[in-house]
Amino acid sequence: MNDSITVGVIGAAGRMGLEICRALVAANELQPHAALDTANAGKDWGTLAGAGELGIAITDDIERFLAEAPDVVVDVSVGAAVVENIPFVLKAKIPVVIGATGIPNDSIDVFEKLAEEAGVCCLIVPNFSIGANLMIDIARRTAPFFGTVEVIERHHSGKKDAPSGTAIFTVSEMVAANPRLAEAETERESLAHVRGGTLDEVHVHSVRLPGILAEQNVIFGGQGETLEITHRSISRECFMPGVILAIKFAAAAYPGLIIGLDQVLRFAEGN
C-alpha cells in the first residue's frame, strides 16, 4: 500500500463520489484517503458508499481536507463549488482531476495559471466514459466530411445543467475540425425553441427524463445520407475506468491545464 496513490474526493457523498469510493477500494494502485462534502459530514465515507468502514470521515472543511495531503484530488461536485475549492487545491500543489461541469471560462483561465505556477496537473474531464470519449474522437474525425450536424443529449432528470458538458465539448471539437459546420435552416418555428439551442451554429437538443443515465447522439447530414454516432451509459460504473486512468495520469506530474481524456488514453496506451 506504500506505493499506492492516495486520493481525496470533493463531492464525496454524491452519487459519483460514492461510486469513486467503491472503485478506489477495489483498485490495486489507488487508495481512498480523504473526503469532502457539504452533506453527511462526520460519517464514514466507506460505510456510506457500502464499501465497508474505511476510517475516513467526510469533512465539510476544505482546509481539513487538504491537511490529509492526498497525492491527487478528484472533484465531482458542482461548478460553483469547483470555482471555490480548486484554487485551494492547486495552491497546495496537489494535482487535480475535475469531473464537474458548468465551470465558467474565466475560472478555467485561473486554474490554468495556478496549475502552471504550482507545476501540477489540472485535468478537466467533461466525461469519464471511455466509450463517450471514443464517440467524441469519431465525431471530430468525421466533421470535415459533412456540412451539417446536430447533437441530441439525454440525461437523468436530476441533472441540473443543460446542455451537458459532453455535448458542449463534442461541438467544440467538431467545429475545431470543421469551422464550416452549420445548422440546417428553419424558416419558421411554430413552437419556440423547438429546434433546440445553438452552439457555434450547431443545434443541440437536451432531454431530461427519469429512466435515463446518459446518452448522446451525434447526427451528421450529407447529400442523400446521414451518419449517426450513439453512445449510452448504462450505469455509473462505466465512468470508473476513466476516473482511474485520469488519477494515474495526473499523479504522473503532467503540469498545466489539460481538457479532455485524449492525452490520458494515449498515456494509458503507452503503459
C-alpha positions in Angstrom: 0.0 0.0 0.0 3.0 2.3 0.5 3.3 2.6 -3.3 -0.4 3.4 -3.7 -1.6 6.8 -5.0 -3.7 8.4 -2.2 -6.8 10.1 -3.4 -9.1 12.7 -2.0 -12.5 13.3 -3.4 -14.6 16.5 -3.4 -18.3 15.8 -3.8 -17.6 12.5 -1.9 -21.2 12.0 -0.7 -22.8 12.4 -4.2 -23.6 9.5 -6.5 -20.3 9.8 -8.4 -18.3 10.4 -5.2 -19.7 7.2 -3.7 -19.1 5.2 -6.9 -15.5 6.5 -6.9 -15.1 5.4 -3.3 -16.1 1.8 -4.2 -13.7 1.9 -7.3 -10.8 3.1 -5.2 -11.3 0.3 -2.6 -11.3 -2.2 -5.5 -8.2 -0.7 -7.3 -4.8 -2.1 -6.6 -2.7 1.0 -7.1 -5.0 3.6 -5.6 -6.1 4.3 -2.0 -9.1 6.3 -0.7 -7.6 8.9 1.6 -9.9 12.0 2.2 -13.4 13.0 1.5 -15.0 16.5 1.3 -18.8 17.2 1.0 -21.3 19.6 2.5 -23.6 16.6 3.1 -23.1 13.8 5.5 -20.2 15.5 7.3 -18.8 13.2 10.1 -20.0 10.0 8.5 -17.6 7.3 7.4 -17.1 7.5 3.7 -16.7 3.8 3.1 -19.7 2.9 5.2 -21.8 5.5 3.3 -20.6 4.0 0.0 -21.3 0.4 1.1 -17.6 -0.4 0.7 -17.0 -1.1 4.4 -15.7 1.1 7.1 -12.6 3.0 6.0 -11.9 5.3 8.9 -12.3 8.3 6.6 -14.7 10.8 8.0 -16.4 13.1 5.4 -15.5 16.7 6.2 -17.1 19.9 5.0 -13.9 22.0 5.6 -11.5 22.4 2.7 -8.5 23.1 4.9 -9.1 20.0 7.0 -9.5 18.0 3.7 -6.2 19.3 2.3 -4.4 18.7 5.6 -4.7 15.0 4.9 -2.4 15.7 1.9 -3.7 13.3 -0.7 -1.5 12.7 -3.7 -4.4 13.5 -6.1 -7.7 15.3 -5.7 -10.8 14.4 -7.7 -13.6 16.9 -7.8 -17.0 15.6 -8.9 -19.1 18.3 -7.1 -20.8 21.2 -9.0 -19.5 24.2 -10.9 -19.9 26.7 -8.1 -18.1 24.5 -5.6 -15.3 23.8 -8.1 -14.7 27.6 -8.5 -14.4 27.9 -4.8 -12.3 24.9 -3.9 -9.9 24.2 -6.7 -7.7 27.3 -6.2 -7.0 26.0 -2.7 -6.1 22.5 -4.1 -3.7 23.9 -6.7 -2.1 26.4 -4.3 -1.4 23.3 -2.1 0.5 21.9 -5.2 -1.8 18.9 -5.4 -2.7 17.5 -8.9 -6.5 17.6 -9.5 -8.9 15.9 -11.8 -12.2 17.8 -12.3 -15.3 16.0 -13.4 -17.8 18.7 -12.6 -19.4 20.7 -15.4 -20.7 24.3 -15.6 -17.3 25.9 -14.8 -17.0 29.5 -16.1 -14.3 30.1 -18.7 -12.6 32.8 -16.6 -12.3 30.3 -13.7 -10.7 27.8 -16.1 -8.2 30.5 -17.0 -7.4 30.9 -13.3 -6.9 27.2 -12.9 -4.5 27.1 -15.8 -2.4 29.9 -14.3 -2.4 28.3 -10.8 -1.5 24.8 -12.2 1.4 26.2 -14.2 2.7 28.1 -11.2 2.4 25.1 -8.9 3.9 22.7 -11.6 1.0 20.3 -11.2 -1.7 18.8 -13.5 -5.2 20.3 -13.6 -7.2 17.8 -15.7 -10.8 18.7 -16.7 -12.8 15.8 -18.0 -16.2 16.5 -19.4 -17.0 12.8 -19.5 -15.0 9.9 -17.9 -16.6 7.2 -20.1 -14.1 5.6 -22.4 -16.9 5.0 -24.9 -18.1 8.6 -24.8 -14.6 9.8 -25.5 -14.2 7.5 -28.4 -17.5 8.9 -29.7 -16.1 12.4 -29.5 -13.0 11.3 -31.3 -15.0 9.7 -34.1 -17.2 12.8 -34.4 -14.1 15.0 -34.6 -12.6 12.9 -37.4 -16.0 12.8 -39.2 -16.7 16.5 -39.1 -14.6 17.6 -42.1 -16.6 15.3 -44.4 -20.1 16.7 -43.6 -21.6 20.2 -43.8 -24.2 19.9 -41.1 -24.6 18.1 -37.7 -26.9 18.1 -34.8 -26.5 16.8 -31.3 -29.1 15.2 -29.0 -28.1 14.6 -25.5 -30.3 12.8 -22.9 -29.7 12.7 -19.1 -31.5 11.8 -15.9 -34.0 14.2 -14.5 -31.6 15.1 -11.7 -29.0 16.7 -13.9 -29.0 20.4 -13.2 -27.3 21.9 -16.3 -28.2 21.8 -19.9 -26.7 21.2 -22.4 -24.3 18.7 -20.9 -20.5 19.3 -20.7 -20.0 16.4 -23.0 -22.3 17.9 -25.7 -20.5 21.3 -25.4 -17.1 19.6 -25.7 -18.3 17.5 -28.6 -19.4 20.5 -30.5 -16.2 22.5 -29.8 -14.1 19.6 -31.1 -16.2 19.1 -34.3 -16.2 22.9 -35.1 -12.4 23.0 -34.5 -12.1 20.2 -37.0 -14.5 21.8 -39.5 -15.3 25.5 -38.9 -17.8 25.4 -41.8 -20.3 23.2 -39.9 -23.6 25.0 -39.8 -27.2 24.5 -38.7 -29.9 23.3 -41.1 -32.0 26.4 -41.6 -35.6 26.6 -40.5 -37.7 29.4 -41.9 -40.5 29.3 -39.3 -40.8 27.8 -35.8 -44.4 27.4 -34.7 -43.2 26.5 -31.3 -40.4 28.5 -29.6 -37.1 26.7 -29.2 -38.4 23.6 -30.9 -35.1 23.3 -32.8 -33.1 23.4 -29.6 -30.3 25.7 -28.8 -27.3 26.6 -31.0 -23.7 26.5 -30.1 -21.3 27.6 -32.8 -24.2 27.3 -35.3 -24.8 23.7 -34.3 -28.2 22.7 -33.0 -28.0 21.0 -29.6 -31.1 19.3 -28.0 -31.3 18.4 -24.3 -33.6 15.8 -22.9 -34.1 15.3 -19.1 -36.1 12.2 -18.0 -36.1 9.6 -15.3 -35.0 6.2 -16.5 -32.0 7.6 -18.4 -28.5 7.9 -17.1 -26.6 9.5 -20.0 -26.9 9.2 -23.8 -25.7 11.2 -26.8 -26.4 11.1 -30.5 -24.3 13.0 -33.0 -26.1 13.1 -36.3 -24.3 14.2 -39.5 -26.3 15.1 -42.6 -24.9 15.0 -46.1 -26.1 14.7 -49.7 -28.5 11.7 -49.7 -27.2 10.2 -46.4 -26.9 10.6 -42.7 -24.3 9.2 -40.3 -25.3 8.8 -36.6 -22.9 8.1 -33.7 -24.5 7.0 -30.5 -23.2 6.4 -27.0 -25.2 5.2 -24.0 -24.0 5.0 -20.3 -25.9 2.2 -18.6 -24.6 2.7 -15.1 -22.1 5.0 -13.4 -19.7 2.0 -13.3 -18.8 2.9 -16.9 -17.1 6.1 -15.7 -14.7 4.4 -13.3 -12.1 3.1 -15.7 -11.7 6.6 -17.0 -11.5 8.0 -13.4 -8.8 5.5 -12.5 -6.8 6.4 -15.6 -7.2 10.1 -15.1 -5.9 9.8 -11.5 -2.8 7.9 -12.6 -2.2 10.4 -15.4 -2.5 13.4 -13.0 -0.2 11.8 -10.5 2.5 11.3 -13.1 3.3 15.1 -12.9 2.0 16.4 -16.2 1.9 20.1 -15.3 -0.6 22.7 -16.6 -4.2 22.6 -17.8 -5.5 19.7 -19.9 -9.1 19.4 -21.1 -10.5 16.0 -22.2 -9.4 12.4 -21.8 -7.4 12.2 -25.1 -4.0 12.6 -23.6 -5.0 10.2 -20.8 -5.9 7.5 -23.2 -2.7 8.0 -25.1 -0.8 7.8 -21.8 -2.6 4.5 -21.0 -1.7 3.1 -24.4 2.0 3.6 -23.6 1.9 1.9 -20.2 
